[in-house]
Amino acid sequence: MAKSKAKISYVCQDCGYVTSSWLGKCPECGSWNSLVEQMETKTRDQGYVSFIESSRPRTISSVSAKPVTRMETGIREFDRVLGGGIVPGSLILLSGDPGIGKSTILLDVAMRFSQKNIKTLYVSGEESEEQTAMRAARLGDCTDSLLIMTASEIGGILLQAKQEQPSLLVVDSIQTMYTGDLETAAGSVGQVRECTARLLRYAKTTGTAVLLIGHMTKDGNIAGPRLLEHMVDAVLQFEGDRSYAFRVLRALKNRFGSTEECGIFSMEQGGLEEVSNPAGLFLEEREAETVGAVIGGCMEGNRPIMLEFQALAARTPYGMPRRTAVGFDYNRVNMLIAVLERRMGMDFGTYDAYINVVGGIRVSEPAADLPVLAALVSSYRNRPVPRGMMVFGEIGLTGEVRRVPAMERRILDASKLGFRRFIVPSATLRLPDGFQGTILKVKTVEEAIHAMFS
């Protein structure tokens, strides 16, 4: 008979650090008042052998490399991020802010699998079966190959999964799951870690692909211990502002593919719809030139996207000027303003500076430096950037314009949208014969500003 032993420990709810006594400050991550008492009941089954313990070492030459078989979901943008589809036996974590569309897209994936007569089990710990069925009716049609259930106890879920033997198991969400072996509430560090470990064991031993939904904290991190991200095979994250219809799906970790890909979706009345060609999706049709608005060529993963950067420089009514950035790094705004003051002699000491990236997209790559700088100069001088112009480039502290990756792809995609004048870093470009457009290569901020407004 299995023996159980209770043990009291204190676990940090931010990083998962475990200690035998309570501490005001976590020595691992430095968070204050984050250690919570946890009573664990460890049960050891003498007859249990995991898939790791049953394996034996082999020489690397005796292992034959087998091609990875993937199950395509039918959602091209979702498959693109995963690297071509879902790998059987993989454990995938999808995270994002509340209401961003996590449950919607995974239910859509389950319904598409059922249309291919692939048995799928969708388990929800947050919604009733009636609520899940109502959402499924809004998304489209499905067959009896899709099974839904409402449950939170991980043991009962795995028991039903072993009986039904689905090819895909969706768990919504991992923070609502619990096991009776631990005397803690669902969502605690110990519960999340143990439930994920059991799902991982089930996925690897049965070859069933498991998709998990994870919550986000107010700081924008995945709720639960950091170990959760290390245990899964892939970590996907939904990004976007709920005030806008557009969503970006990124791969933060992928053991079976690249993390450079991204998927673009649009939230419509019938659910998430994929955007196959998002290059000009966030551009505003303008008939006249606008002060403070500049089009920049950015990369979302491996895909060029043209974004509109807006800037407003206004006289400050206060003693200290304000700096505000939406969709762009606040610290880089301060750096670009310092470069303009030093290299161009502009006085922003009496001006408030506001930066906005249209469309609710957040840009983090350095290629957005030049369009943001150009928008600031345009607003400061009250002179518009000519229509049909696209710019990109990284700005250094010494005022140089540095090259960025995939310059040719940015230019070619912009030319398809009607752009004919490009201000880019000085570098060798390999463009096809017959390319129509004027390319101005600049080395410094002074040259870039002169090329824009001359």
Order of alpha helices (4+ residues) and beta strands (2+ residues): beta-beta-beta-alpha-beta-alpha-beta-alpha-beta-alpha-beta-beta-alpha-beta-alpha-beta-beta-beta-beta-beta-beta-beta-alpha-beta-alpha-beta-beta-beta-alpha-beta-beta-alpha
